[in-house]
Amino acid sequence: MKLPALAAFAAAIAVLSLPAAADDLSLEPEAIAALFPGHYEARVAGGYRLLIAAKEDGSMMGRAFGKEDKGAWKLEDNKLCVAWRSWTRGKFKCGSIVQNGDWYVATNAEDGDTMQFRPVDKRVVMAAEVGRTRGAQR
């Protein structure tokens, strides 16, 4: 999967084969607004990790595959929308979010692609190396 498809969602953002759990809690707009801005670790197809810093002003920075990209996020029609300058060519991708334990699952409204992410400490995003994770799903 190419990087633009990977980042097509959020926060990242991309395909991960993750079954929806029966106890998933769909997030209301207020809960999404409380979740963003922040710092996140995302797990995506191919065993890759994407690190995201979403700022209060709607701007974002992402790190994946040893590269960085800048973008924007917004809340629109009860969905989280993200756009990356390079990875999505500036096009916003929007979708709903459900909570599955400590992780959140974002589902792209256009193509059904999903991404698993969770909040992390700012230092993790700014200092960690990004790339393939051991034992991650393919």
N, C-alpha and C positions, 0 to 999 in steps of 0.2 A: 504494500500500500504506500502510495507516495505521500510526501509530507503535506501537500495541500489537503488531501483527504483526511489525513491524521488530524490536522488542526481545524478541520471544517467545523468543529464544534467547540469548544472551550477551552472552553474554557478551554478548549481546546481544541479540534477536538475531534473524536474518531470511532473506529469500530472495535468493540470488545464483546465477545460472546459471553454475556452475563445473563443468566435467567433471572427474571423478576421474581422476587420472593413474595409470598402471599401476604407478609406483614409489611410490605413496602408502604411508606407513608408519603403520599403526594404532597409536595410543598405548595403552600398557598403563596400568593405574591408577597405577603408580609414576611414570610419565612425566607424566601429567596432574597428579599431586600436586606434581611438581617445577615444572610450568608455572604453577600457581596457588598462591599469590597473585602479583599482578604488575600491570603497566600495559600496555594494549593499544590498538591501532588496529584497527578493524573496518571492512570494506567491505561494503556492503549494496546491495540493489536500488535503482534510481533514482539511482545515483551518489552516495550519501550515505556519510559517514564517521561512525562512532560511536567515541568515546573512552571507555575503561573503566579504572577503578582498582579492583582487587580486593584487599582487605586480608586479612591473616592471620587475623583474627577472623571471617571469613566475610561481612563486609559489603562492599558495592560502591557505587561512584558512577559514573554514566554521563552523558555529554554528547553530545547530538545535536540537530540542528534548532534550535540556540540555546537548548535547554532542558536541565535536569539532572534526573536521577532517582536515587533511592537504592534499593538492593536487597540481596540476599544470594546467596551461592554456596555450593555444597557438592558433595562427591563422593559418589555413591551408586550402587551396583551397576555399578561400572566406567564410570560416565558422569559428565559434568559437568552440574550442575543450577544454573540461575539463576532468580531471581525479581526483578522490579522492582515497587516500590510502585505506580507509576502505569502504566507501559508494559505490564505483564502482570497488573495488578491483584492483585499479590501471589502469583500462581500460579507454582509452580516448573515450568520447562521443562527437560527432560533430554535428553541425547544423547551420541553418541560423537564422538571427535575423531580426525582423521587429519592427518598432516603432508604438505604438498605444497611442497617447497622450503623457503623461509624463512617461508611462511605455514602456518597451520593452518586446517582446514575442520571446522566443527562441524555435525553433522546432527541435527536434532530427531527424537527417536524417535517422537513422536506423528504428525507430519505431513510429515516428510521435508524441511522447509525447511532451508536451509543458510546459513552465514555464514562469511566468510573473515576471519581475524584474525591479527595478529602482535604479539609483544612490542615495546614501545617504551620509551624513557626516560620516567621520571616527569614530567619537565618538559614533554614533548610533550602529555601528557594534561592537565596543569594549566594550560598557557599557550596552547595552540593554539585557534584558532577552529574551530568545527565547522559543517558544512553541506555543500553540494554540492561534489564534487571534479571538477576538469576532466578530461575524457577517461575518466571512469569508465563502467562498464557500466550499461546501463539494463535 
